[in-house]
Amino acid sequence: MATQNVNEMLIVTEAPHTRGKNTTSGIMLDVIIALIPALIAGIVVFGFRSLTLAVVCMVSAVLFEWAWCKILKKPSTVGDFSAALTGLLLALNLPVTMPYWMAVCGSLFAIIVVKQFFGGIGHNFMNPALAARAFLLTSWAQAMTTWAVPFSKTSIFSGADAVTSATPLGMIKEGMTDSLPSYMDLFLGNIGGCVGEVSAVAILIGAAYLLARRVISIRIPGAYILTVAVLAFIFGGKDGLFTGDALYHVLSGGLLLGAFFMATDYVTTPYTKKGQIIFGVGCGVLTAVIRIYGGYPEGVSYSILLMNVVSPLIERYTVPQKYGMVKVEKGGAN
């Protein structure tokens, strides 16, 4: 019987060598499942055009990723569900009246420009769905800020029958504080806004699922939401310091959706615990500054994107010292 070479029996790979049950496809599927309550809420509030918009974004995102891999003769990555998740997140960050062809352009930008141009999943330096939202807002600002009145008739094909309304944050920015929606409206979704951000309770149900499954931790969303709440209370009131309505800022806009589903992206956020808290606080500060002092009523998308850019720097200064390494001061012995 021939003796097998020991070297041939070894599997040599780069560290780390720990294994876990989590897979990329499993994590992506968990996030998609967690977003279903927000999608259902969008369908209830705005009609079935919310569903068709989500289908268009998801299918186009998957097709763009498949075509890219096919053209470059690379193994297809559509099976990891990352493209489908990007499409769903993009749809939930769009108004229900968004023309389908513009949504497809957003999927193209997210998958090809932001994700594949930088090497595919795990290599993009910012969240593809949020980058696509910023691209669409810059390219077609009017379409991206046309909000449907809740429970109004919205055409599946054009959305032209929807009556436009202002978002709660837009009303605050314009000084229309006498006619603001109630806390219950914000909690249940009886407000104007993007498809996936209107119902706080739906987002929180999905967030609870991710936390229970340990797909995300509370560090980033907790630091993010708490920072916005504190700054809104201190500086967000019209009657001076410490008169702002913190709860209203937390429930309004895309804060909850962004904090739990986009600021927690594994690729574009720090992996160290200290770094995640710094990242969340940074997102919160930028969001509060844009909302309170900027000309734009919402600040979640740009805040997360800006913090995505500095995420490598945060990791650099928060990564633990390697075991056995001794820091040598300048001028010390070699």
C-alpha positions as CSV (number, residue, x, y, z in Angstrom):
1,M,0.0,0.0,0.0
2,A,1.5,3.3,-1.1
3,T,2.2,5.8,1.6
4,Q,0.6,9.2,0.9
5,N,2.8,12.3,1.3
6,V,1.9,14.2,4.5
7,N,2.0,17.5,2.6
8,E,-0.6,16.3,0.2
9,M,-3.0,15.6,3.1
10,L,-2.8,19.1,4.4
11,I,-5.1,21.9,3.3
12,V,-3.1,25.2,3.4
13,T,-5.1,28.4,3.6
14,E,-4.6,31.9,4.9
15,A,-5.6,32.8,8.5
16,P,-8.0,33.0,10.2
17,H,-8.9,29.3,10.3
18,T,-12.1,29.4,12.4
19,R,-15.3,28.2,10.8
20,G,-18.8,29.2,11.4
21,K,-22.3,28.2,10.2
22,N,-23.0,31.6,8.7
23,T,-22.7,31.9,4.9
24,T,-23.0,34.9,2.6
25,S,-26.2,33.6,1.1
26,G,-27.7,32.8,4.5
27,I,-26.9,36.3,5.8
28,M,-28.3,38.0,2.7
29,L,-31.4,35.9,2.8
30,D,-31.9,36.7,6.5
31,V,-31.8,40.5,5.7
32,I,-34.2,40.0,2.8
33,I,-36.6,38.2,5.1
34,A,-36.2,41.0,7.7
35,L,-37.2,43.6,5.0
36,I,-40.4,41.8,4.1
37,P,-42.5,43.6,6.9
38,A,-41.3,47.0,5.6
39,L,-42.2,46.0,2.0
40,I,-45.7,44.8,3.2
41,A,-46.2,48.1,4.9
42,G,-45.3,49.9,1.7
43,I,-47.8,47.8,-0.2
44,V,-50.5,48.5,2.4
45,V,-49.8,52.3,2.5
46,F,-49.1,53.0,-1.2
47,G,-50.6,50.1,-3.1
48,F,-49.3,47.2,-5.3
49,R,-47.0,49.6,-7.2
50,S,-44.6,49.2,-4.2
51,L,-44.4,45.5,-5.0
52,T,-43.9,45.9,-8.7
53,L,-41.2,48.6,-8.0
54,A,-39.4,46.1,-5.7
55,V,-39.6,43.3,-8.3
56,V,-38.2,45.6,-11.1
57,C,-35.3,46.7,-8.9
58,M,-34.5,43.1,-7.7
59,V,-34.8,41.5,-11.1
60,S,-32.8,44.2,-12.9
61,A,-30.1,44.1,-10.2
62,V,-29.8,40.3,-10.5
63,L,-29.7,40.5,-14.3
64,F,-27.0,43.1,-14.3
65,E,-24.8,41.0,-12.0
66,W,-25.4,37.9,-14.1
67,A,-24.6,39.7,-17.3
68,W,-21.4,41.2,-15.8
69,C,-20.1,37.8,-14.7
70,K,-21.1,36.3,-18.1
71,I,-19.3,39.0,-20.1
72,L,-16.1,38.7,-18.0
73,K,-16.4,34.9,-17.9
74,K,-16.4,34.9,-14.1
75,P,-18.3,32.5,-11.9
76,S,-21.9,33.7,-11.4
77,T,-22.5,35.3,-8.0
78,V,-26.2,35.8,-8.2
79,G,-26.7,32.8,-5.9
80,D,-25.4,34.6,-2.9
81,F,-28.5,36.9,-3.0
82,S,-26.4,40.0,-2.5
83,A,-27.7,41.5,-5.8
84,A,-31.3,40.7,-4.9
85,L,-30.8,42.4,-1.5
86,T,-29.3,45.5,-3.2
87,G,-32.3,45.7,-5.5
88,L,-34.8,45.4,-2.6
89,L,-33.0,48.0,-0.5
90,L,-32.9,50.4,-3.5
91,A,-36.7,49.9,-4.0
92,L,-37.4,50.6,-0.4
93,N,-35.4,53.8,-0.6
94,L,-37.4,55.1,-3.6
95,P,-40.8,56.9,-3.7
96,V,-43.6,54.7,-5.0
97,T,-44.1,57.0,-8.0
98,M,-40.6,56.5,-9.3
99,P,-40.6,55.6,-13.0
100,Y,-39.4,52.0,-13.6
101,W,-36.7,53.0,-16.1
102,M,-35.1,55.3,-13.5
103,A,-35.2,52.5,-10.9
104,V,-33.4,50.2,-13.4
105,C,-30.8,52.9,-13.9
106,G,-30.3,52.9,-10.2
107,S,-29.8,49.1,-10.2
108,L,-27.3,49.5,-13.0
109,F,-25.3,52.1,-11.0
110,A,-25.5,50.1,-7.8
111,I,-24.4,46.7,-9.2
112,I,-22.0,47.7,-12.0
113,V,-20.4,51.0,-10.9
114,V,-20.4,50.7,-7.1
115,K,-20.1,47.0,-6.7
116,Q,-18.5,45.3,-9.7
117,F,-16.1,48.0,-10.8
118,F,-14.4,47.6,-7.4
119,G,-14.2,43.8,-7.5
120,G,-17.6,42.5,-6.5
121,I,-19.0,41.6,-3.2
122,G,-16.7,42.3,-0.3
123,H,-14.7,44.9,-2.2
124,N,-17.1,47.9,-2.6
125,F,-16.2,50.8,-0.4
126,M,-19.7,52.1,0.0
127,N,-23.2,50.7,0.3
128,P,-24.4,50.1,-3.3
129,A,-28.1,50.8,-2.7
130,L,-27.5,54.1,-0.9
131,A,-24.9,55.2,-3.5
132,A,-27.6,54.4,-6.2
133,R,-30.1,56.5,-4.2
134,A,-27.7,59.4,-4.1
135,F,-27.1,59.0,-7.8
136,L,-30.8,59.0,-8.6
137,L,-31.4,62.0,-6.3
138,T,-28.7,64.0,-8.2
139,S,-29.9,62.9,-11.6
140,W,-33.7,63.1,-11.2
141,A,-34.4,65.2,-8.1
142,Q,-38.0,65.9,-8.9
143,A,-38.9,62.2,-9.4
144,M,-37.0,61.4,-6.2
145,T,-38.9,63.9,-4.1
146,T,-42.4,63.3,-5.4
147,W,-44.2,61.7,-2.5
148,A,-47.6,59.9,-2.7
149,V,-50.3,60.6,-0.1
150,P,-50.8,57.4,2.0
151,F,-53.7,55.2,0.8
152,S,-54.2,57.3,-2.4
153,K,-54.8,55.6,-5.7
154,T,-51.4,54.9,-7.3
155,S,-51.2,53.5,-10.8
156,I,-49.1,50.3,-11.1
157,F,-47.8,51.4,-14.5
158,S,-47.2,55.2,-14.1
159,G,-48.0,56.3,-10.6
160,A,-49.6,59.4,-12.1
161,D,-52.8,59.1,-10.1
162,A,-51.0,59.7,-6.8
163,V,-51.5,63.0,-5.1
164,T,-48.2,64.5,-3.9
165,S,-47.5,65.4,-0.3
166,A,-44.6,66.4,1.9
167,T,-42.7,64.2,4.3
168,P,-42.8,65.0,8.0
169,L,-39.1,66.1,7.9
170,G,-39.9,68.3,4.9
171,M,-42.8,69.9,6.7
172,I,-40.5,70.6,9.7
173,K,-37.9,72.1,7.3
174,E,-40.6,74.3,5.7
175,G,-41.9,75.4,9.1
176,M,-45.3,73.6,8.7
177,T,-45.2,72.4,12.3
178,D,-48.9,72.9,12.9
179,S,-50.0,70.2,10.6
180,L,-47.4,67.5,11.4
181,P,-48.5,63.8,11.5
182,S,-48.9,62.3,14.9
183,Y,-46.6,59.8,16.5
184,M,-49.1,57.1,15.8
185,D,-49.0,58.0,12.1
186,L,-45.2,57.8,12.1
187,F,-45.3,54.5,13.9
188,L,-47.8,52.8,11.7
189,G,-47.0,54.4,8.3
190,N,-49.7,57.0,7.6
191,I,-47.2,59.4,6.1
192,G,-45.5,60.3,2.9
193,G,-42.0,59.1,2.1
194,C,-40.1,56.3,0.5
195,V,-41.7,52.9,0.3
196,G,-39.7,51.2,3.1
197,E,-39.2,54.0,5.5
198,V,-42.8,55.0,6.4
199,S,-43.7,52.4,9.0
200,A,-41.5,52.4,12.1
201,V,-43.2,49.3,13.5
202,A,-42.5,47.3,10.3
203,I,-38.8,48.3,10.4
204,L,-38.5,47.4,14.1
205,I,-40.0,43.9,13.5
206,G,-37.4,43.3,10.8
207,A,-34.6,44.7,13.1
208,A,-35.7,42.4,15.9
209,Y,-35.4,39.4,13.6
210,L,-31.9,40.4,12.6
211,L,-30.9,40.9,16.2
212,A,-32.4,37.6,17.3
213,R,-30.6,35.8,14.5
214,R,-27.4,37.6,15.4
215,V,-26.9,38.9,11.9
216,I,-26.3,42.3,13.3
217,S,-25.4,43.8,16.7
218,I,-27.0,46.7,18.4
219,R,-23.7,48.7,18.5
220,I,-24.0,50.7,15.2
221,P,-27.8,51.3,15.1
222,G,-27.9,52.0,18.9
223,A,-25.1,54.6,18.7
224,Y,-26.6,56.0,15.5
225,I,-30.2,56.4,16.8
226,L,-29.1,57.6,20.3
227,T,-26.8,60.3,18.8
228,V,-29.5,61.6,16.5
229,A,-32.0,61.7,19.4
230,V,-29.6,63.6,21.8
231,L,-28.6,66.1,19.2
232,A,-32.2,66.6,18.0
233,F,-33.3,67.3,21.5
234,I,-30.5,69.7,22.2
235,F,-30.4,71.6,18.9
236,G,-33.5,70.7,17.0
237,G,-36.1,72.8,18.8
238,K,-37.5,76.1,17.4
239,D,-37.7,77.6,21.0
240,G,-34.0,77.3,21.8
241,L,-31.7,74.6,23.2
242,F,-33.1,71.4,24.8
243,T,-36.6,71.9,23.3
244,G,-36.3,69.6,20.3
245,D,-38.6,66.6,19.7
246,A,-36.1,63.7,19.8
247,L,-38.7,60.9,19.3
248,Y,-40.1,62.7,16.2
249,H,-36.7,62.7,14.6
250,V,-36.1,59.1,15.4
251,L,-39.4,57.9,13.9
252,S,-39.3,60.3,10.8
253,G,-37.5,59.7,7.6
254,G,-35.1,56.9,6.9
255,L,-33.3,56.8,10.2
256,L,-34.5,53.4,11.4
257,L,-34.2,51.8,8.0
258,G,-30.7,53.2,7.5
259,A,-29.6,52.4,11.0
260,F,-30.6,48.8,11.1
261,F,-30.3,47.7,7.4
262,M,-27.6,49.9,5.8
263,A,-25.3,51.2,8.4
264,T,-24.8,47.6,9.5
265,D,-23.4,46.4,6.2
266,Y,-20.5,44.1,6.9
267,V,-18.4,45.3,3.9
268,T,-18.6,49.1,4.3
269,T,-18.5,49.4,8.1
270,P,-15.8,48.7,10.7
271,Y,-15.4,45.2,12.2
272,T,-14.0,46.3,15.5
273,K,-16.5,46.9,18.4
274,K,-15.0,50.3,19.2
275,G,-14.9,51.2,15.5
276,Q,-18.6,50.3,15.1
277,I,-19.6,52.7,17.9
278,I,-17.5,55.5,16.4
279,F,-19.1,54.8,13.0
280,G,-22.6,54.9,14.5
281,V,-21.9,58.2,16.4
282,G,-20.4,59.7,13.2
283,C,-23.5,58.8,11.2
284,G,-25.7,60.3,13.9
285,V,-23.7,63.6,14.1
286,L,-23.8,64.0,10.3
287,T,-27.5,63.2,10.1
288,A,-28.4,65.6,12.8
289,V,-26.3,68.4,11.2
290,I,-27.8,67.9,7.8
291,R,-31.4,67.8,9.2
292,I,-31.1,70.7,11.5
293,Y,-28.7,73.1,9.7
294,G,-28.6,71.8,6.1
295,G,-30.9,72.7,3.3
296,Y,-31.9,69.1,2.8
297,P,-34.6,67.7,5.2
298,E,-33.1,64.2,5.4
299,G,-29.5,63.2,6.0
300,V,-29.4,59.4,6.5
301,S,-28.1,58.4,3.0
302,Y,-25.3,60.9,2.8
303,S,-24.3,60.4,6.4
304,I,-23.8,56.7,5.9
305,L,-22.0,57.1,2.6
306,L,-19.6,59.6,4.1
307,M,-18.9,57.3,7.0
308,N,-18.4,54.4,4.6
309,V,-15.5,56.4,3.1
310,V,-13.8,56.9,6.5
311,S,-14.5,53.4,7.7
312,P,-11.0,52.1,6.8
313,L,-9.5,54.9,8.8
314,I,-11.6,54.1,11.8
315,E,-10.5,50.5,11.5
316,R,-6.9,51.5,11.3
317,Y,-7.0,53.3,14.7
318,T,-9.3,50.9,16.5
319,V,-7.9,47.5,15.5
320,P,-6.5,45.6,18.5
321,Q,-2.7,45.3,18.8
322,K,-1.5,42.0,17.4
323,Y,-0.6,39.4,20.0
324,G,3.1,39.4,20.8
325,M,3.8,42.7,19.1
326,V,5.7,45.2,21.0
327,K,5.4,48.9,20.0
328,V,8.8,50.5,19.8
329,E,8.9,54.2,20.4
330,K,10.8,56.5,18.1
331,G,14.4,56.7,19.1
332,G,14.2,53.5,21.1
333,A,16.4,50.5,20.8
334,N,16.0,48.3,17.7
